[in-house]
Amino acid sequence: MRLLPVAITGKIRRPEIMNIQFEAHVAEIGLFFGSDEGNTEGVAYKIQERLGDEHVDVLDVGDVTQLEFADYDKLILGIPTWDFGQIQSDWEDFWDDVSEIDFTGKTVALYGLGDQFGYGDYFLDAMGMLHDVIIERGAKTIGFWSVEGYDFDVSKALSASGDQFVGLAIDDDQQEDLTADRLNRWCHQIVVEFGLDLDVTELDD
Ligand SMILES: Cc1cc2nc3c(=O)[nH]c(=O)nc-3n(C[C@H](O)[C@H](O)[C@H](O)COP(=O)(O)O)c2cc1C
């Protein structure tokens, strides 16, 4: 819980009330997603359910400005890949803003959605592109995820060692039955890597 100052404009009849503060709840983690068809959005709320809505604020990147990013030192960013290795449309519109955000001191976990069989030469490329931008801007990234159990040819979302993705890989097109378990395990992982002391609710959704 943080106290945020209220900006009061116009004529002040009672200056003594100028320091009024109100309580606004800002969670420790800000989860920002972009989604064309709802899969990445759905995963956002599944993550929030596992970590608790008092700990995670969910925001659609299509509705925010850079300012909302300033509220959080811990971030989860969700991005699907579209049209043969392209960034999802809302993230694309926001791309110049992302490139201007100072991520120094921020810890970021990424998750990406893609289709490993349909687009095996571009699997989760957008997650890799987002990772590159935020690293350039000073972010510390966590939540890397093994490539074991996926079948694809090429991806820009691989770590330097090539045996991990730079974030959680979700494929609701081909492996939807694995999503709940992957989310349970990844949420446990990022709680530890964020250094948070909170309980993860395991779900079978
Ligand atoms: C026309 C089309 C192009 C796609 N291109 C890619 C791609 O290049 N790489 C990939 O990994 N997935 C690709 N996908 C799969 C989507 O990323 C996947 O369906 C994802 O879950 C969509 O997320 P959203 O519902 O949040 O928009 C594509 C899907 C469609 C229908």
Ligand as a Chemical Component Dictionary entry (heavy atoms), coordinates in Angstrom:
data_LIG
# 
_chem_comp.id                   LIG 
_chem_comp.type                 NON-POLYMER 
_chem_comp.pdbx_formal_charge   0 
_chem_comp.three_letter_code    LIG 
# 
loop_
_chem_comp_atom.comp_id 
_chem_comp_atom.atom_id 
_chem_comp_atom.alt_atom_id 
_chem_comp_atom.type_symbol 
_chem_comp_atom.charge 
_chem_comp_atom.model_Cartn_x 
_chem_comp_atom.model_Cartn_y 
_chem_comp_atom.model_Cartn_z 
_chem_comp_atom.pdbx_ordinal 
LIG C1  C1  C 0 -1.960 -15.298 -38.788 1  
LIG C2  C2  C 0 -1.189 -15.784 -37.595 2  
LIG C3  C3  C 0 0.159  -15.562 -37.518 3  
LIG C4  C4  C 0 0.900  -16.030 -36.426 4  
LIG N1  N1  N 0 2.259  -15.865 -36.418 5  
LIG C5  C5  C 0 2.992  -16.443 -35.410 6  
LIG C6  C6  C 0 4.421  -16.381 -35.423 7  
LIG O1  O1  O 0 5.041  -15.804 -36.322 8  
LIG N2  N2  N 0 5.101  -16.974 -34.407 9  
LIG C7  C7  C 0 4.456  -17.628 -33.393 10 
LIG O2  O2  O 0 5.123  -18.149 -32.495 11 
LIG N3  N3  N 0 3.092  -17.680 -33.351 12 
LIG C8  C8  C 0 2.352  -17.107 -34.332 13 
LIG N4  N4  N 0 0.980  -17.172 -34.311 14 
LIG C9  C9  C 0 0.304  -17.807 -33.159 15 
LIG C10 C10 C 0 -0.182 -16.773 -32.115 16 
LIG O3  O3  O 0 0.924  -16.131 -31.504 17 
LIG C11 C11 C 0 -0.982 -17.478 -31.051 18 
LIG O4  O4  O 0 -2.205 -17.899 -31.608 19 
LIG C12 C12 C 0 -1.236 -16.667 -29.811 20 
LIG O5  O5  O 0 -1.809 -17.486 -28.822 21 
LIG C13 C13 C 0 -2.116 -15.452 -30.069 22 
LIG O6  O6  O 0 -2.153 -14.681 -28.896 23 
LIG P1  P1  P 0 -3.297 -13.584 -28.639 24 
LIG O7  O7  O 0 -4.629 -14.336 -28.670 25 
LIG O8  O8  O 0 -3.018 -13.063 -27.295 26 
LIG O9  O9  O 0 -3.216 -12.551 -29.694 27 
LIG C14 C14 C 0 0.245  -16.707 -35.373 28 
LIG C15 C15 C 0 -1.145 -16.905 -35.453 29 
LIG C16 C16 C 0 -1.854 -16.466 -36.540 30 
LIG C17 C17 C 0 -3.343 -16.743 -36.608 31 
# 
loop_
_chem_comp_bond.comp_id 
_chem_comp_bond.atom_id_1 
_chem_comp_bond.atom_id_2 
_chem_comp_bond.value_order 
_chem_comp_bond.pdbx_ordinal 
LIG C1  C2  SING 1  
LIG C2  C3  SING 2  
LIG C2  C16 DOUB 3  
LIG C3  C4  DOUB 4  
LIG C4  N1  SING 5  
LIG C4  C14 SING 6  
LIG N1  C5  DOUB 7  
LIG C5  C6  SING 8  
LIG C5  C8  SING 9  
LIG C6  O1  DOUB 10 
LIG C6  N2  SING 11 
LIG N2  C7  SING 12 
LIG C7  O2  DOUB 13 
LIG C7  N3  SING 14 
LIG N3  C8  DOUB 15 
LIG C8  N4  SING 16 
LIG N4  C9  SING 17 
LIG N4  C14 SING 18 
LIG C9  C10 SING 19 
LIG C10 O3  SING 20 
LIG C10 C11 SING 21 
LIG C11 O4  SING 22 
LIG C11 C12 SING 23 
LIG C12 O5  SING 24 
LIG C12 C13 SING 25 
LIG C13 O6  SING 26 
LIG O6  P1  SING 27 
LIG P1  O7  DOUB 28 
LIG P1  O8  SING 29 
LIG P1  O9  SING 30 
LIG C14 C15 DOUB 31 
LIG C15 C16 SING 32 
LIG C16 C17 SING 33 
# 
